Amino acid sequence: MESLSAGTHIYAPSLAVARLLYSVDMKLMLPACRRYRASCFLLRRESGFTLIEVLVALAILSIGLSFVLPTMSFGLHQIAQAERTATAESLAQSLLARIGVELPIQEGESEGQFPNGYHWHLALHPYGDGKERQSWPIGAYTISAKITWEDGQHLRSYSLTTLRLGPKEPRK
């Protein structure tokens, strides 16, 4: 301790004492640092990331994205295909609903195209064999509606088949 004036004392360690305390503290910390590598980072005085750490992080990110992006792309393609199939299903149902209202129930086939690029094919055939049909008081028909569309390089289709009652076909 150093004396400043009459009766006033102040504790002011010199630079040598501060260095001594720091070196003693470091000597106590270094064995622990060797045992527990994680605490060594506490002794560093620098901050930020090294170039190797940044490159490793970018490599991990690129590997992760190489798996995620194709999966997302495939999912979007599947959603678009499901929407087109749902549209085809709706068109086939509306085509079957027109039978007997706008289109007559009689044996035959017809086809056409919807304005949105979907093609349709409609087939009406008698149900059952000839002997069964003659004993029935009314006619029964198998009606099939097939909707086709292009999906990239592939031709896709959706079909609905139902049984509908109608007038008995004339005897030949």
C-alpha positions, -999 to +999 in steps of 0.1 A: +000+000+000+012+034-008+005+065+013-008+096-005-011+121+023-017+123+060-037+093+069-053+085+035-044+051+021-055+037-013-050+002-027-036+006-063-018-025-076+009-017-099+012-030-135+035-058-123+010-070-098-018-070-124+004-091-147+012-115-119-025-120-111-034-125-148-006-151-152-017-170-121-053-170-133-042-183-168-020-210-151-051-222-132-073-221-163-050-238-188-052-273-172-090-271-172-089-258-207-070-289-218-094-312-201-125-295-213-120-282-248-152-261-249-139-237-222-109-229-244-132-208-265-137-186-235-100-178-235-100-165-271-100-128-275-111-128-312-147-130-324-164-141-357-162-172-378-132-187-395-132-194-432-133-231-426-164-227-404-182-207-431-173-232-458-185-261-437-218-243-430-222-236-468-215-272-476-241-284-451-266-258-465-261-269-501-265-306-492-297-298-474-311-278-502-302-304-528-327-327-510-354-301-502-358-284-536-365-315-557-389-327-531-408-294-532-407-294-570-422-330-571-449-319-546-459-289-568-461-312-599-483-337-580-506-308-569-510-296-605-517-331-617-543-336-590-560-304-600-561-315-636-575-349-626-602-332-604-612-311-634-614-342-656-636-359-630-659-330-629-662-329-667-670-367-668-697-363-641-713-334-660-711-354-693-729-383-676-755-359-662-764-347-697-774-382-708-811-384-710-815-346-707-795-332-736-783-364-752-807-392-760-803-426-743-796-449-773-768-473-782-738-457-798-705-437-793-697-401-796-667-378-789-658-342-787-636-316-770-642-292-742-630-256-746-602-261-720-583-288-740-599-319-725-612-345-750-642-367-742-655-400-755-689-413-746-701-449-751-736-462-746-741-500-748-770-523-738-765-540-704-769-578-702-773-604-729-800-605-755-823-629-738-823-610-705-829-577-722-860-590-740-877-601-707-871-566-691-899-540-695-874-512-699-839-510-713-807-508-693-775-492-706-739-491-696-727-456-701-689-448-701-674-414-702-637-411-708-619-377-705-583-374-719-558-346-717-521-340-723-499-336-693-465-326-707-454-355-728-479-380-713-515-386-723-537-389-692-573-402-689-601-405-664-631-428-669-665-431-653-690-459-660-725-461-648-757-480-654-787-460-666-823-470-674-839-459-706-863-469-734-862-505-745-843-509-778-865-519-807-865-556-817-845-564-849 
